[in-house]
Amino acid sequence: MGQEPSICEEQVYNQVYRTHAESLRNYLYYKFGDMQRAEDIVHDSFVKLWSKCSSVLYNKVAGFLYKMARNLMIDTLRNKKVALKFERGLMLEQENEDPYFKLRTKEFRLKLETVISNLPEKQREAFLMNRIDKLTYKEIALRLEVSETAIEKRISKALIKLNNISEIKDFSI
């Protein structure tokens, strides 16, 4: 068996960055709802990784980055309730749609964003990682360092809450 690559090697470090930076940023955004701060925390996490490169094992780098990023974000946002805001423009509107359809679509999107942002943090992050990033329950469990069963329960509870919201259930486009 070959020796594990060293994160202190610039080429290896750059590959780790290319592999994990975007998903780490998305994770922080979904968890805390602040894109600019998420990007800053990703940068800070990689700076810390570089400073501790000799003590971090290559096969544990993802866990280190996620734990570091989560801790940094919690430190900056302690005691602050975060409302999740999606970036506008996720849904492209076609020019030939009638104004009523556009209005109903906009209303629906706002209601859905409100419902999702009001989910408990752990349910919201697991739900969005599954639905937006298309991660499996196993991948989410590894990133959040919990069991797959916990992820299944979080997503299930989120779906139940989404299905029980009358304004979503009764909404028709």
Secondary structure, 3 states (H helix, E strand, C coil): CCCCCCCCCHHHHHHHHHHHHHHHHHHHHHHHCCHHHHHHHHHHHHHHHHHCHHHCCHHHHHHHHHHHHHHHHHHHHCCCCCCCCCCCCCCCCCCCCCHHHHHHHHHHHHHHHHHHHCCCHHHHHHHHHHHCCCCCHHHHHHHHCCCHHHHHHHHHHHHHHHHHCHHHHCCCC
